[in-house]
Amino acid sequence: YRYPLDERGRPVISEELLLLIRHFGVPLFADESDEEIWGDALSSMPTVARLLEELKRSPVM
């Protein structure tokens, strides 16, 4: 999943993604270039789609 970038090359975070990050506290920005940092954590990371499903089922606030 690629995030849209602003003029400075930083990810633009939608309200939806912000809620996901606050709710789950997961590093949603991990991608292939982060593999050295995250290692095995990458393969076990929940997908954004699954997080959205979870979010629908549980109240965020």
PDB file of N, CA, C and O in Angstrom:
ATOM      1  N   TYR A   1       0.854  -1.185   0.000  1.00  0.00           N
ATOM      2  CA  TYR A   1       0.000   0.000   0.000  1.00  0.00           C
ATOM      3  C   TYR A   1       0.884   1.227   0.000  1.00  0.00           C
ATOM      4  O   TYR A   1       1.748   1.375   0.864  1.00  0.00           O
ATOM      5  N   ARG A   2       0.673   2.107  -0.965  1.00  0.00           N
ATOM      6  CA  ARG A   2       1.473   3.337  -1.060  1.00  0.00           C
ATOM      7  C   ARG A   2       0.639   4.525  -0.612  1.00  0.00           C
ATOM      8  O   ARG A   2      -0.522   4.664  -0.999  1.00  0.00           O
ATOM      9  N   TYR A   3       1.236   5.374   0.204  1.00  0.00           N
ATOM     10  CA  TYR A   3       0.537   6.558   0.680  1.00  0.00           C
ATOM     11  C   TYR A   3       0.773   7.703  -0.286  1.00  0.00           C
ATOM     12  O   TYR A   3       1.866   7.841  -0.836  1.00  0.00           O
ATOM     13  N   PRO A   4      -0.261   8.538  -0.500  1.00  0.00           N
ATOM     14  CA  PRO A   4      -0.022   9.740  -1.312  1.00  0.00           C
ATOM     15  C   PRO A   4       0.959  10.646  -0.568  1.00  0.00           C
ATOM     16  O   PRO A   4       0.918  10.740   0.658  1.00  0.00           O
ATOM     17  N   LEU A   5       1.842  11.312  -1.319  1.00  0.00           N
ATOM     18  CA  LEU A   5       2.856  12.153  -0.673  1.00  0.00           C
ATOM     19  C   LEU A   5       2.560  13.636  -0.895  1.00  0.00           C
ATOM     20  O   LEU A   5       2.012  14.021  -1.928  1.00  0.00           O
ATOM     21  N   ASP A   6       2.927  14.459   0.082  1.00  0.00           N
ATOM     22  CA  ASP A   6       2.767  15.902  -0.096  1.00  0.00           C
ATOM     23  C   ASP A   6       3.984  16.440  -0.856  1.00  0.00           C
ATOM     24  O   ASP A   6       4.844  15.671  -1.283  1.00  0.00           O
ATOM     25  N   GLU A   7       4.049  17.765  -1.020  1.00  0.00           N
ATOM     26  CA  GLU A   7       5.126  18.367  -1.808  1.00  0.00           C
ATOM     27  C   GLU A   7       6.508  18.147  -1.210  1.00  0.00           C
ATOM     28  O   GLU A   7       7.513  18.286  -1.907  1.00  0.00           O
ATOM     29  N   ARG A   8       6.568  17.806   0.069  1.00  0.00           N
ATOM     30  CA  ARG A   8       7.862  17.536   0.704  1.00  0.00           C
ATOM     31  C   ARG A   8       8.210  16.054   0.713  1.00  0.00           C
ATOM     32  O   ARG A   8       9.243  15.649   1.247  1.00  0.00           O
ATOM     33  N   GLY A   9       7.331  15.246   0.112  1.00  0.00           N
ATOM     34  CA  GLY A   9       7.607  13.820   0.059  1.00  0.00           C
ATOM     35  C   GLY A   9       7.209  13.060   1.299  1.00  0.00           C
ATOM     36  O   GLY A   9       7.614  11.913   1.485  1.00  0.00           O
ATOM     37  N   ARG A  10       6.412  13.691   2.158  1.00  0.00           N
ATOM     38  CA  ARG A  10       5.951  13.003   3.362  1.00  0.00           C
ATOM     39  C   ARG A  10       4.573  12.401   3.114  1.00  0.00           C
ATOM     40  O   ARG A  10       3.789  12.942   2.334  1.00  0.00           O
ATOM     41  N   PRO A  11       4.275  11.280   3.775  1.00  0.00           N
ATOM     42  CA  PRO A  11       2.969  10.659   3.563  1.00  0.00           C
ATOM     43  C   PRO A  11       1.830  11.579   4.015  1.00  0.00           C
ATOM     44  O   PRO A  11       1.903  12.220   5.063  1.00  0.00           O
ATOM     45  N   VAL A  12       0.786  11.622   3.198  1.00  0.00           N
ATOM     46  CA  VAL A  12      -0.420  12.359   3.573  1.00  0.00           C
ATOM     47  C   VAL A  12      -1.319  11.362   4.299  1.00  0.00           C
ATOM     48  O   VAL A  12      -1.708  10.337   3.739  1.00  0.00           O
ATOM     49  N   ILE A  13      -1.641  11.673   5.539  1.00  0.00           N
ATOM     50  CA  ILE A  13      -2.408  10.727   6.339  1.00  0.00           C
ATOM     51  C   ILE A  13      -3.876  11.126   6.347  1.00  0.00           C
ATOM     52  O   ILE A  13      -4.236  12.227   6.763  1.00  0.00           O
ATOM     53  N   SER A  14      -4.712  10.214   5.883  1.00  0.00           N
ATOM     54  CA  SER A  14      -6.142  10.481   5.895  1.00  0.00           C
ATOM     55  C   SER A  14      -6.672  10.326   7.309  1.00  0.00           C
ATOM     56  O   SER A  14      -6.029   9.717   8.164  1.00  0.00           O
ATOM     57  N   GLU A  15      -7.839  10.877   7.543  1.00  0.00           N
ATOM     58  CA  GLU A  15      -8.492  10.797   8.842  1.00  0.00           C
ATOM     59  C   GLU A  15      -8.664   9.327   9.236  1.00  0.00           C
ATOM     60  O   GLU A  15      -8.476   8.953  10.393  1.00  0.00           O
ATOM     61  N   GLU A  16      -9.022   8.514   8.259  1.00  0.00           N
ATOM     62  CA  GLU A  16      -9.248   7.083   8.482  1.00  0.00           C
ATOM     63  C   GLU A  16      -7.971   6.393   8.967  1.00  0.00           C
ATOM     64  O   GLU A  16      -7.995   5.623   9.927  1.00  0.00           O
ATOM     65  N   LEU A  17      -6.850   6.683   8.287  1.00  0.00           N
ATOM     66  CA  LEU A  17      -5.575   6.076   8.671  1.00  0.00           C
ATOM     67  C   LEU A  17      -5.119   6.563  10.038  1.00  0.00           C
ATOM     68  O   LEU A  17      -4.550   5.802  10.821  1.00  0.00           O
ATOM     69  N   LEU A  18      -5.372   7.830  10.316  1.00  0.00           N
ATOM     70  CA  LEU A  18      -4.994   8.384  11.605  1.00  0.00           C
ATOM     71  C   LEU A  18      -5.723   7.643  12.728  1.00  0.00           C
ATOM     72  O   LEU A  18      -5.131   7.333  13.762  1.00  0.00           O
ATOM     73  N   LEU A  19      -7.004   7.366  12.517  1.00  0.00           N
ATOM     74  CA  LEU A  19      -7.784   6.607  13.497  1.00  0.00           C
ATOM     75  C   LEU A  19      -7.197   5.213  13.682  1.00  0.00           C
ATOM     76  O   LEU A  19      -7.092   4.718  14.805  1.00  0.00           O
ATOM     77  N   LEU A  20      -6.819   4.589  12.582  1.00  0.00           N
ATOM     78  CA  LEU A  20      -6.234   3.250  12.643  1.00  0.00           C
ATOM     79  C   LEU A  20      -4.939   3.256  13.442  1.00  0.00           C
ATOM     80  O   LEU A  20      -4.709   2.389  14.285  1.00  0.00           O
ATOM     81  N   ILE A  21      -4.097   4.246  13.166  1.00  0.00           N
ATOM     82  CA  ILE A  21      -2.810   4.326  13.852  1.00  0.00           C
ATOM     83  C   ILE A  21      -3.025   4.559  15.343  1.00  0.00           C
ATOM     84  O   ILE A  21      -2.357   3.944  16.174  1.00  0.00           O
ATOM     85  N   ARG A  22      -3.957   5.448  15.680  1.00  0.00           N
ATOM     86  CA  ARG A  22      -4.241   5.721  17.090  1.00  0.00           C
ATOM     87  C   ARG A  22      -4.821   4.495  17.783  1.00  0.00           C
ATOM     88  O   ARG A  22      -4.474   4.179  18.921  1.00  0.00           O
ATOM     89  N   HIS A  23      -5.710   3.815  17.073  1.00  0.00           N
ATOM     90  CA  HIS A  23      -6.425   2.685  17.667  1.00  0.00           C
ATOM     91  C   HIS A  23      -5.528   1.462  17.842  1.00  0.00           C
ATOM     92  O   HIS A  23      -5.525   0.831  18.899  1.00  0.00           O
ATOM     93  N   PHE A  24      -4.772   1.134  16.803  1.00  0.00           N
ATOM     94  CA  PHE A  24      -3.981  -0.089  16.826  1.00  0.00           C
ATOM     95  C   PHE A  24      -2.527   0.123  17.200  1.00  0.00           C
ATOM     96  O   PHE A  24      -1.850  -0.808  17.637  1.00  0.00           O
ATOM     97  N   GLY A  25      -2.038   1.363  17.025  1.00  0.00           N
ATOM     98  CA  GLY A  25      -0.654   1.649  17.355  1.00  0.00           C
ATOM     99  C   GLY A  25       0.328   0.821  16.548  1.00  0.00           C
ATOM    100  O   GLY A  25       1.381   0.439  17.057  1.00  0.00           O
ATOM    101  N   VAL A  26      -0.004   0.539  15.296  1.00  0.00           N
ATOM    102  CA  VAL A  26       0.902  -0.259  14.475  1.00  0.00           C
ATOM    103  C   VAL A  26       1.633   0.637  13.485  1.00  0.00           C
ATOM    104  O   VAL A  26       1.109   1.677  13.085  1.00  0.00           O
ATOM    105  N   PRO A  27       2.840   0.243  13.088  1.00  0.00           N
ATOM    106  CA  PRO A  27       3.589   1.037  12.120  1.00  0.00           C
ATOM    107  C   PRO A  27       3.061   0.806  10.708  1.00  0.00           C
ATOM    108  O   PRO A  27       3.583  -0.035   9.976  1.00  0.00           O
ATOM    109  N   LEU A  28       2.035   1.545  10.332  1.00  0.00           N
ATOM    110  CA  LEU A  28       1.401   1.339   9.027  1.00  0.00           C
ATOM    111  C   LEU A  28       2.262   1.804   7.859  1.00  0.00           C
ATOM    112  O   LEU A  28       1.943   1.543   6.699  1.00  0.00           O
ATOM    113  N   PHE A  29       3.364   2.500   8.175  1.00  0.00           N
ATOM    114  CA  PHE A  29       4.180   3.029   7.093  1.00  0.00           C
ATOM    115  C   PHE A  29       5.270   2.070   6.644  1.00  0.00           C
ATOM    116  O   PHE A  29       6.024   2.378   5.720  1.00  0.00           O
ATOM    117  N   ALA A  30       5.361   0.929   7.279  1.00  0.00           N
ATOM    118  CA  ALA A  30       6.402  -0.025   6.894  1.00  0.00           C
ATOM    119  C   ALA A  30       6.224  -0.459   5.449  1.00  0.00           C
ATOM    120  O   ALA A  30       5.107  -0.755   5.023  1.00  0.00           O
ATOM    121  N   ASP A  31       7.285  -0.498   4.709  1.00  0.00           N
ATOM    122  CA  ASP A  31       7.253  -1.036   3.351  1.00  0.00           C
ATOM    123  C   ASP A  31       8.556  -1.800   3.124  1.00  0.00           C
ATOM    124  O   ASP A  31       9.313  -2.052   4.062  1.00  0.00           O
ATOM    125  N   GLU A  32       8.801  -2.159   1.886  1.00  0.00           N
ATOM    126  CA  GLU A  32       9.979  -2.982   1.584  1.00  0.00           C
ATOM    127  C   GLU A  32      11.275  -2.336   2.079  1.00  0.00           C
ATOM    128  O   GLU A  32      12.185  -3.031   2.532  1.00  0.00           O
ATOM    129  N   SER A  33      11.354  -1.015   1.992  1.00  0.00           N
ATOM    130  CA  SER A  33      12.595  -0.339   2.381  1.00  0.00           C
ATOM    131  C   SER A  33      12.832  -0.381   3.888  1.00  0.00           C
ATOM    132  O   SER A  33      13.936  -0.104   4.357  1.00  0.00           O
ATOM    133  N   ASP A  34      11.794  -0.728   4.641  1.00  0.00           N
ATOM    134  CA  ASP A  34      11.931  -0.792   6.096  1.00  0.00           C
ATOM    135  C   ASP A  34      12.264  -2.187   6.590  1.00  0.00           C
ATOM    136  O   ASP A  34      12.338  -2.422   7.796  1.00  0.00           O
ATOM    137  N   GLU A  35      12.462  -3.102   5.674  1.00  0.00           N
ATOM    138  CA  GLU A  35      12.613  -4.498   6.052  1.00  0.00           C
ATOM    139  C   GLU A  35      13.746  -4.723   7.052  1.00  0.00           C
ATOM    140  O   GLU A  35      13.616  -5.528   7.974  1.00  0.00           O
ATOM    141  N   GLU A  36      14.868  -4.002   6.864  1.00  0.00           N
ATOM    142  CA  GLU A  36      15.993  -4.172   7.787  1.00  0.00           C
ATOM    143  C   GLU A  36      15.604  -3.747   9.199  1.00  0.00           C
ATOM    144  O   GLU A  36      16.032  -4.353  10.181  1.00  0.00           O
ATOM    145  N   ILE A  37      14.790  -2.701   9.287  1.00  0.00           N
ATOM    146  CA  ILE A  37      14.384  -2.185  10.594  1.00  0.00           C
ATOM    147  C   ILE A  37      13.356  -3.115  11.238  1.00  0.00           C
ATOM    148  O   ILE A  37      13.478  -3.484  12.406  1.00  0.00           O
ATOM    149  N   TRP A  38      12.338  -3.487  10.454  1.00  0.00           N
ATOM    150  CA  TRP A  38      11.220  -4.243  11.014  1.00  0.00           C
ATOM    151  C   TRP A  38      11.417  -5.745  11.002  1.00  0.00           C
ATOM    152  O   TRP A  38      10.898  -6.457  11.862  1.00  0.00           O
ATOM    153  N   GLY A  39      12.173  -6.224  10.022  1.00  0.00           N
ATOM    154  CA  GLY A  39      12.437  -7.660   9.927  1.00  0.00           C
ATOM    155  C   GLY A  39      11.175  -8.505   9.869  1.00  0.00           C
ATOM    156  O   GLY A  39      10.304  -8.277   9.030  1.00  0.00           O
ATOM    157  N   ASP A  40      11.080  -9.487  10.769  1.00  0.00           N
ATOM    158  CA  ASP A  40       9.955 -10.419  10.770  1.00  0.00           C
ATOM    159  C   ASP A  40       8.633  -9.748  11.115  1.00  0.00           C
ATOM    160  O   ASP A  40       7.568 -10.270  10.787  1.00  0.00           O
ATOM    161  N   ALA A  41       8.695  -8.601  11.773  1.00  0.00           N
ATOM    162  CA  ALA A  41       7.468  -7.904  12.146  1.00  0.00           C
ATOM    163  C   ALA A  41       6.637  -7.574  10.907  1.00  0.00           C
ATOM    164  O   ALA A  41       5.408  -7.545  10.960  1.00  0.00           O
ATOM    165  N   LEU A  42       7.327  -7.325   9.793  1.00  0.00           N
ATOM    166  CA  LEU A  42       6.627  -6.980   8.560  1.00  0.00           C
ATOM    167  C   LEU A  42       5.672  -8.081   8.121  1.00  0.00           C
ATOM    168  O   LEU A  42       4.533  -7.805   7.744  1.00  0.00           O
ATOM    169  N   SER A  43       6.126  -9.310   8.168  1.00  0.00           N
ATOM    170  CA  SER A  43       5.306 -10.406   7.667  1.00  0.00           C
ATOM    171  C   SER A  43       4.085 -10.654   8.550  1.00  0.00           C
ATOM    172  O   SER A  43       3.080 -11.191   8.083  1.00  0.00           O
ATOM    173  N   SER A  44       4.167 -10.268   9.818  1.00  0.00           N
ATOM    174  CA  SER A  44       3.045 -10.510  10.710  1.00  0.00           C
ATOM    175  C   SER A  44       2.188  -9.264  10.915  1.00  0.00           C
ATOM    176  O   SER A  44       1.226  -9.287  11.683  1.00  0.00           O
ATOM    177  N   MET A  45       2.539  -8.173  10.225  1.00  0.00           N
ATOM    178  CA  MET A  45       1.773  -6.944  10.385  1.00  0.00           C
ATOM    179  C   MET A  45       0.385  -7.081   9.787  1.00  0.00           C
ATOM    180  O   MET A  45       0.228  -7.649   8.706  1.00  0.00           O
ATOM    181  N   PRO A  46      -0.628  -6.562  10.480  1.00  0.00           N
ATOM    182  CA  PRO A  46      -1.974  -6.603   9.918  1.00  0.00           C
ATOM    183  C   PRO A  46      -2.061  -5.707   8.680  1.00  0.00           C
ATOM    184  O   PRO A  46      -1.407  -4.666   8.611  1.00  0.00           O
ATOM    185  N   THR A  47      -2.855  -6.112   7.726  1.00  0.00           N
ATOM    186  CA  THR A  47      -3.021  -5.284   6.542  1.00  0.00           C
ATOM    187  C   THR A  47      -3.993  -4.156   6.845  1.00  0.00           C
ATOM    188  O   THR A  47      -4.796  -4.248   7.773  1.00  0.00           O
ATOM    189  N   VAL A  48      -3.915  -3.104   6.064  1.00  0.00           N
ATOM    190  CA  VAL A  48      -4.809  -1.970   6.242  1.00  0.00           C
ATOM    191  C   VAL A  48      -6.261  -2.425   6.094  1.00  0.00           C
ATOM    192  O   VAL A  48      -7.137  -1.979   6.835  1.00  0.00           O
ATOM    193  N   ALA A  49      -6.506  -3.310   5.137  1.00  0.00           N
ATOM    194  CA  ALA A  49      -7.868  -3.804   4.919  1.00  0.00           C
ATOM    195  C   ALA A  49      -8.406  -4.516   6.162  1.00  0.00           C
ATOM    196  O   ALA A  49      -9.556  -4.320   6.555  1.00  0.00           O
ATOM    197  N   ARG A  50      -7.555  -5.345   6.773  1.00  0.00           N
ATOM    198  CA  ARG A  50      -7.991  -6.064   7.965  1.00  0.00           C
ATOM    199  C   ARG A  50      -8.215  -5.094   9.123  1.00  0.00           C
ATOM    200  O   ARG A  50      -9.148  -5.255   9.910  1.00  0.00           O
ATOM    201  N   LEU A  51      -7.344  -4.082   9.216  1.00  0.00           N
ATOM    202  CA  LEU A  51      -7.506  -3.078  10.268  1.00  0.00           C
ATOM    203  C   LEU A  51      -8.832  -2.335  10.105  1.00  0.00           C
ATOM    204  O   LEU A  51      -9.520  -2.048  11.084  1.00  0.00           O
ATOM    205  N   LEU A  52      -9.178  -2.029   8.852  1.00  0.00           N
ATOM    206  CA  LEU A  52     -10.436  -1.335   8.602  1.00  0.00           C
ATOM    207  C   LEU A  52     -11.616  -2.191   9.034  1.00  0.00           C
ATOM    208  O   LEU A  52     -12.585  -1.684   9.599  1.00  0.00           O
ATOM    209  N   GLU A  53     -11.533  -3.488   8.768  1.00  0.00           N
ATOM    210  CA  GLU A  53     -12.596  -4.402   9.189  1.00  0.00           C
ATOM    211  C   GLU A  53     -12.727  -4.412  10.712  1.00  0.00           C
ATOM    212  O   GLU A  53     -13.831  -4.347  11.254  1.00  0.00           O
ATOM    213  N   GLU A  54     -11.590  -4.495  11.386  1.00  0.00           N
ATOM    214  CA  GLU A  54     -11.577  -4.475  12.847  1.00  0.00           C
ATOM    215  C   GLU A  54     -12.169  -3.167  13.370  1.00  0.00           C
ATOM    216  O   GLU A  54     -12.936  -3.151  14.333  1.00  0.00           O
ATOM    217  N   LEU A  55     -11.795  -2.082  12.715  1.00  0.00           N
ATOM    218  CA  LEU A  55     -12.243  -0.762  13.136  1.00  0.00           C
ATOM    219  C   LEU A  55     -13.764  -0.656  13.063  1.00  0.00           C
ATOM    220  O   LEU A  55     -14.396  -0.064  13.938  1.00  0.00           O
ATOM    221  N   LYS A  56     -14.341  -1.229  12.022  1.00  0.00           N
ATOM    222  CA  LYS A  56     -15.800  -1.190  11.869  1.00  0.00           C
ATOM    223  C   LYS A  56     -16.485  -1.942  13.000  1.00  0.00           C
ATOM    224  O   LYS A  56     -17.588  -1.588  13.417  1.00  0.00           O
ATOM    225  N   ARG A  57     -15.822  -2.978  13.490  1.00  0.00           N
ATOM    226  CA  ARG A  57     -16.428  -3.820  14.528  1.00  0.00           C
ATOM    227  C   ARG A  57     -16.232  -3.285  15.943  1.00  0.00           C
ATOM    228  O   ARG A  57     -17.007  -3.604  16.844  1.00  0.00           O
ATOM    229  N   SER A  58     -15.195  -2.471  16.136  1.00  0.00           N
ATOM    230  CA  SER A  58     -14.948  -1.996  17.502  1.00  0.00           C
ATOM    231  C   SER A  58     -14.907  -0.476  17.546  1.00  0.00           C
ATOM    232  O   SER A  58     -14.329   0.156  16.661  1.00  0.00           O
ATOM    233  N   PRO A  59     -15.511   0.111  18.563  1.00  0.00           N
ATOM    234  CA  PRO A  59     -15.487   1.573  18.673  1.00  0.00           C
ATOM    235  C   PRO A  59     -14.063   2.075  18.903  1.00  0.00           C
ATOM    236  O   PRO A  59     -13.299   1.472  19.656  1.00  0.00           O
ATOM    237  N   VAL A  60     -13.718   3.170  18.254  1.00  0.00           N
ATOM    238  CA  VAL A  60     -12.369   3.714  18.370  1.00  0.00           C
ATOM    239  C   VAL A  60     -12.223   4.525  19.649  1.00  0.00           C
ATOM    240  O   VAL A  60     -11.214   4.435  20.349  1.00  0.00           O
ATOM    241  N   MET A  61     -13.228   5.301  19.935  1.00  0.00           N
ATOM    242  CA  MET A  61     -13.136   6.204  21.089  1.00  0.00           C
ATOM    243  C   MET A  61     -13.596   5.517  22.368  1.00  0.00           C
ATOM    244  O   MET A  61     -13.585   6.130  23.436  1.00  0.00           O
TER     245      MET A  61
END
